[in-house]
Amino acid sequence: MNQNTGTENTRYPQDDYYYDQVSGSYKKREASSPTGSTSSDRKESENGGGAALTALILALIGLFPGHFPFGFVLDFCALCLGIYAFVRRRKRALAAAAIAFSLFSLFSSGASFIFTHPIGGIWPSSETQEEVPRSDSPEAGQSDALSAEEAERQVAQERDANLSRKEYALSDQLIVFFENKNLTDVNLHMNVVFYNRDGQMLSIEERYLNSVPAGGRSVISIPAPRDRDYAPVAYDHYEFIVESEEIDPSYECHNYGASLEIASNIGSDGSVLAAVTNPTGLTFNNVELACIYYQAGQPAGITTQYIHDLAEKGVAEFSTPYISTPDGSVLLSFDSHEILVLETDYDID
């Protein structure tokens, strides 16, 4: 009998059916695996054979910089998939490569993040760290800031710059006018030193002038040097040392002289008589007035007077002063006069 070559690979139609004893009938067989496909290949695909390739791709993507923290997640997923594929023994070479790349990317990404992002103020990058200047360094803008002493000195200089004085030297005294262009009343403390031709000090006169009115004038008389018998001593020159301070209204009285209305004339006996009207509504315990006498427009003498308990109206009389001459004391002659309010004293609530 002749054998037909290739019958071993011949497939007959009946081979597609089998007898099912349970149902008692023939049933068609399922399609067989394609040529070249093995059960091991199917199991490899079913058991994660593609995990190694996926892990390798994820690990390579995670190597690119600038993906933190997304790249960190990719690397972690690649590591897990690589370990899974390696344990399942499917494409172990790819799985090992994926593990290696993912580990390398994880460490490099972590190190790069630590050195470029300060954690708790540690390891700041020199490129991103901003130098904060010391508060006591000139670069911090503190050079313009003034200490309390410097600020007070500056205020005093500005206050003194708004004060002016004019002195008139008489044979027995200095008559000094102060003008205050500040917005507040000021107190003055002064020392006047008189010298002879040799530069030797003859006398030192200390005086206070309180409540020089804001925007107004005040005056003071300073005696010239005298001997033990109270006779005038000739002097060559003098020096002024003046300090000023702003009044504190909480316990010092404001000068209301500009608010008072003053009318004056020369009386029958030659003295100056003054009537003062007070429209302020305050009752002044004391009002100090100064009468300046003029000869040909120049101050020639000065006297002071007080009005006590000035409520609405008060009066004052200024006796004509005497001046010293080589022939003795004589009554001052004058052709005009001026009255200034030196101080107004009242109860501060």
Secondary structure as GFF3:
##gff-version 3
##sequence-region A 1 349
A	DSSP	three_ten_helix	7	9	.	.	.	ID=ss1
A	DSSP	three_ten_helix	13	16	.	.	.	ID=ss2
A	DSSP	beta_strand	17	20	.	.	.	ID=ss3
A	DSSP	beta_strand	25	28	.	.	.	ID=ss4
A	DSSP	alpha_helix	39	46	.	.	.	ID=ss5
A	DSSP	alpha_helix	51	62	.	.	.	ID=ss6
A	DSSP	alpha_helix	70	87	.	.	.	ID=ss7
A	DSSP	alpha_helix	92	116	.	.	.	ID=ss8
A	DSSP	three_ten_helix	138	140	.	.	.	ID=ss9
A	DSSP	three_ten_helix	142	144	.	.	.	ID=ss10
A	DSSP	alpha_helix	148	161	.	.	.	ID=ss11
A	DSSP	beta_strand	163	169	.	.	.	ID=ss12
A	DSSP	beta_strand	173	180	.	.	.	ID=ss13
A	DSSP	beta_strand	186	195	.	.	.	ID=ss14
A	DSSP	beta_strand	201	212	.	.	.	ID=ss15
A	DSSP	beta_strand	217	223	.	.	.	ID=ss16
A	DSSP	beta_strand	237	246	.	.	.	ID=ss17
A	DSSP	three_ten_helix	257	259	.	.	.	ID=ss18
A	DSSP	beta_strand	261	266	.	.	.	ID=ss19
A	DSSP	beta_strand	272	277	.	.	.	ID=ss20
A	DSSP	beta_strand	284	295	.	.	.	ID=ss21
A	DSSP	beta_strand	298	310	.	.	.	ID=ss22
A	DSSP	beta_strand	313	318	.	.	.	ID=ss23
A	DSSP	beta_strand	322	325	.	.	.	ID=ss24
A	DSSP	beta_strand	328	331	.	.	.	ID=ss25
A	DSSP	beta_strand	336	345	.	.	.	ID=ss26
###
